[in-house]
């Protein structure tokens, strides 16, 4: 079988008349762990363990069944506008190969193409080019030998040898509309539907044996064979009707009851087992129940018992239209929705998995977008009937809030009467059609503050017009502009990909300045510039956006999330400057970084080998992806093959449940390591760094459920604290005044407030001469020997911090530093470097961890240099960096500003839960708000940064506040 697939890989690389290569420029894309645009089609393997989904967001996603866990993302080459949108997917019966297609390949071939992927590695194996129209649907025969393709336009259908790529037959004669769907019977017969009203039937040799219009004047869309191959179900896109017809000659058999439904059509249809030997007929699309239940999804799947003869039942399933129904081998159906997302209905008709959009739905809320006069504060809602949010770009703060100080789009002006603009293709200006309309739909409108021009947001672009309707400027957009607000010199646009974008209106030009993506959880966000520099929310967001890089037309694109390029691209100050029109900091940072595209394109490769769970009886083999751990498993043994692609090899990190659990040196070739596991479930992922450690490649992940569901209770373990404070240095010019007091205060406060929350508080305090590099690493090593997964670990560092020259990495200066502050090279040699610190932290098995870094500097260290520590370790990070002069001052003649705020928070000023406990999240949020206030009282300027790299946002207690 594998030899046949290799033959396909060689046979399919031919292309038609090539016009260009895929664009080489980096493309910034949202990656929120799920589809961010309507889902078009689904496919499953023969065993029903793997689900594939494709959509308008230009991704193919893999999910495990029945639990719905995300397994991976496969990416085709993409281009401007629709290039790369995927409308069709098919899986081979064994699930090892995926075909994906849609509006694909036309930008460089002048024709369309189908891509073939390896689902295990995510690599593109081959492509089948030269198709005359977009691919709207695909199906693989039960034996995996043939691939049927439904084409748009009037191009009909084609059937290929699925193993060799050879065209077996095509039917393109007499088609007066697009082919909609294709379906194989188990004996090889092929049924297809078309917008021309016809259902066509081909035998196993490709001969058309029947063609019929089931309903005159209607447009059939969905088609599905009954399990025994005797019947076909046909759904219609333009009416609420399903026809069951003969699989032999397409003669009518029955018309199931579709009464009590409202909507435009039922284009999705399928048969599925009910788990008890019966067969149910299902249909969906634009249908809603006539008597909908408040609070339930409005779009329903209608299900009939007994092959469609039985009474109907409506299952509320989605908030938007349902494009596809897929029968599952274990019974029940999966469905693709425009919510966006996919869902699953069990064999007994229960909704087991609902479509869950990861982003804002600006289709419904973009028109209510609001902004401050300078555009730095935005007001919006993520979903209909959802709470209003305010985002302050200058402060980097997202919170619930009203419309105070904000204004929405202006849509009326004395000399500008714009009508017919909402969801229309011919807007009118002062009663006349807008000249040179682009042939797409207008979705949003905003008139400029001076009333002399206006903006229209279209499906593919933002366009600016003068009072006569003449086009002033046009800016292509990556998604539909559902909302726009025009301000003085800047506009803000709400797009269909869930982003808000600031657009500079500089004279006759329009240029994107920055973008914001807010996750549907209303907690995580990422703000980024067109160059790829970014900032993110305190509680995550660096994983939500990334850089897509096309390679050749038959090659797998490269992908790196902002999290993978954190050290290179995290630049909050440059992002904020760019937003207000100052591009110089961003340009300087990019000049310093060099060719980022080339570096991302040469990330090391990390290929999975074997995985097994270590138990007392031996090592139990596990598949990559989702699996169940033996209840007694204590560790995981993993092997990888590591390849250097030009940037050298740095360390290999293994993350367990979001935290760094192991850091290992590497050499090219095959390597093996053993990583300890937590009680309960474990999510295990690998990262392989380039030699300079500025970028890392992501390896495969394992989602491991433990038999019996063993877990631990928050706060059930010990609190282990290592605190370091250095006032007295070997070089007197480095001496400070309050670092020792600050470290001691934090230890005493945690010890006092941890009683009753933790089983025991174990604290190590190193001050002045005790705080040598060796002693600090020794204390961390002792903590590693002591810590268990149920414990909580805290590290507090107070003293001098500097940024290393060249790689910009954080260095903490221990007591014995004997070099003057101007001798940077000597300081670096004796400092506690970040690499040693991260490696020591990786050995500490405590499930929960919090890093406090309270450093002063000589104007050279920035918060940006510290934030990467949280990203690499997966620990909560709360950090402050002050000037030396500010560090020599105190807030209350006892502690510096940062330690004072920490003490306040731990002793009751930070919000406590119902049990009177102060959590890590509550403390971090308190300190970041309080430090600037306290510093201002002392006529200083100081900020604190709170960061988390964990995706599940799980907090944990740190102290018990007084009641």
C-alpha positions, 0 to 999 in steps of 0.5 A: 500500500505504501508503495502505491502512495509513493507512486502517487506522490511521484505521479501528481507533481505535474502541473498545467501552465504555471503562472507563478509560485505561491506568495512568499511573503509571511502571512499572519493568521489566527490560530485559536485551536478551532475553525474561525470561519464556516466549516464546509465539509467533514470526513471520517475513517472507516473505524470512526476514530478520526474526524477531518474538517475543512472550512473557509479559514483555509485549514484542515483540522483533525479530531479524535472521536468520540471525544472531539479532542483536537489532533492537528492542523494541516495547511495548504498553500494560501494566497490573497482573497479566496485562494486556499479556502477548503470546501471538500475533504476525504479520508482514506479508510485507514485514516492515514491520508487526507485529500483536501481541495476547494479554491486551491491552486488557481492563484499560481496554476490558473487551474485548481488542485487537490492536495494530499496530506499524511495525517500522521505527520501533517506533511503534504505528499502530493497534489493533483492539479489541472482541474477546471473549477473549484472542488465543492465535494469529494468522496472516497469509495469504501475500498479506498480505491477511487476518489470522486470529485464534484466541480463547480461551474459546469465542469461536472464530476471526475473520478480518479484512482485514489492511489495513483492519481490516474483519471478513471472517468469524467462526466461533464457533458450537459451540466447546466450548473455546479456539481454539488455532492457525490456519494459512493455506494458500497458496490461502487455505484456513484450518485451526484447532485447538481444545481441544474436540478438533476440527480445522476447515477453512474455504475461501477464502470463510470457509465451514466445509467440514470439522470432525473430531476426529483422535484421540478424547478428545485436544486438538489444538493445533499445526497446519501446512500442508505446502508443497504444501497437500495435508496438515495436520500436527496436534500434541496438547497432552495426548499424545505424538502427531502426526497427518498428515491430508488438507488436503481433508477432514481424513481421516487419512493417517499417524501418524509414529513418536513412540516413545522420547519421554517427556513430556506432549504435542507441541503444536508442529508444522510442516513445513520444507525441508531445503535439498536439496529435501526436506521434513521434519516437525518436532514439539516441546513437552513431549517429552524423549528417553527416553535423554537425554545429560547436559549437553544440553538436555532438551527435543527437537525430533523431526524426520522425513524425507520428509514424516513417512514417514522415520525420526525424529531427536531434536534437543536444543533447549531446557531447558524446554517448546517452545511454537511451531515456525516454518518459515523461508523459507531452510529449517529452523525457529525455535522458541519456548521457556519457557527463556525464549528462542528458537532456530533449527535449520538445514535439515540439523538442526543447532542454530544458535541456542540459547535464552539466558535473560538472567536468573535462573530462580528457578522452579528455584532460588527455593526455595533463596534465603537471607538474612542476619538483616538482609536486606542479604546474599543468597545465591542461584543463577541457574540449576539446578546453577549456582554460588551467589552472594552479594550484599552490598547495603551494599557493592554487591558480587556475588561467588561465595560460600557460605551463611556467615551466611545462612539460608533460609526457615523452613517449620516451626513448633510451631503452624503446620503448613502443607501442600499449599502447593507448586504447589497452589491450596489450601494447608492450615493445621493440616490445614484448607484455607486460607480465602479461597484466591485461586484461583491457585497457591501457589509459596513459603512462609516462616514469620516468625521469631516463629512468629506469622505466615507468608508465601505467595508466589502467582502474582500476589501475596505474602500474609501470614497470621496463625496462624488463617489470616486474611489480614493483608496482600497485596502485588501482584507483577509476577511469580510469587513462586518463593521467599521468606525472612521476617526480622525486619521484612523479607522477600525474594522471588525473582520469575519476572521474575528480580528479588529484592525486599525487602518491608517487613513494617511492622505490618499493611502490606507495602511494597516497599523495593527490588529487585535484578536480576542478569544471567545473566552474574553480573557486571552488576546493577541495584538500584532503589527503587519510585521508580526511583532506582538503583545498578548494578554496577561493570561495567554494569547501568544498561541492564538496567532502565527506566521504562515509561510508558503513553500512550493506549490506541492510543498508543505507550508511552514507555520510558527505561532507567536509562542514559538517565536516569542523571544524574536517577536514579543515587542509590546512597546513597538506594537503600541507605537505602530498603532498610533502611526509610529512605525520606527520602533517596529522597523528597528526591531525587524532590522535587528531580527533580520530575515525572519521568514528565512529563520522560520523556514529553517526551524529544526524538525522534530519527528515522533518515534515511539511512546510508551507508559512506564508501569511496574510491569513494563513499558506499555506502548501508546499511540501518538494523539489521544490515548488512555494511560494505565492507572499505575503509569508514573512516567512516559518514555518518548523517542524522537528524530531530530533534524537540523535545517540550518539554525542548529539544535538547541535544547529539547523541552517536554511540557506536561500539562502546560508547564516545563517538565524536562529540558534535555540537550540534543544532537541530530538523529534519534533520541530517547527520554523519560518524563514523569507524569502527573496524577490524572490526565496529562497533556504532553507536548515537545518543543525543539529549539534552534541553537540561539533559542529564539525560536522553537519547533513544535512536535507532536502532542499526546492527550492522555486520560488516566484510567480511573480519572485520578486527580489531586485536590488544589492546595492538598500539597506543600508550598515550597518557596525559594527566595533570594534577595541581594543588597550587598554585592562584592562590588559596592557600586552595585549595592541596593537597600531593600532587596533583602527586606523584600525577599524576607517579607514575601517569605514571611507573608507566604509562610503566615498566609499559607498555613491552612491552605497547604499541608506544609510551607517549606521556605529557603531564604538566601540573602547577600553573601548566601546568594551565590550562583551555586547556592541559588542553583543548589536551593532550586535542586533541593526544591526539585528533590522535594517537590511532587506534582501536588505541590506548589512552588514559588521562586522570588528573585530580588536584586540586579537584573540585566539583559545579555548582549546579543540574545537579549536574555535575562541575567540575575546578578548573584552576590559574588559578581565582581565586575563593575556595572559597565563591564557587560562581558564580565557580568555575563560570565558570573551571572545566573543566566536564564538558561541555567535558571530554566533548566533548574525550574524544569526539574521541579515537578510541582504542578503549580508554580509562580515566579516573582522577579523583582529586579533593578537595572541601569536602564537596560533591562525591560519587562519584555526581557522577563516575559519570555521566562513565563512563556518557556516555563509555562509558569505564572510570571509576575515581574517588575523592573525598576531603575537603580534610583527607584530601587534605592527608594522604598514605599514605606521605609520597609519594602519596595513598591513591588514587594509592598503590592505583593504583601498587600495582595497576599494579606487580603487586598487582592480578591479572595474566593468563597473559601477566603483564599487568594489565587495566583490569578487574583494576586497577579491582577492585583499587583499589576494594577497596584504597582503603577499607583504606588510608584506614582505616589512616590513620584516614580514610574513603574509597571509590573507584568503578569503573564501566563503561558497555560492554555487552560487558565487554571489558577491555584491558591497561594494564600489564605486571606483574613476574613 
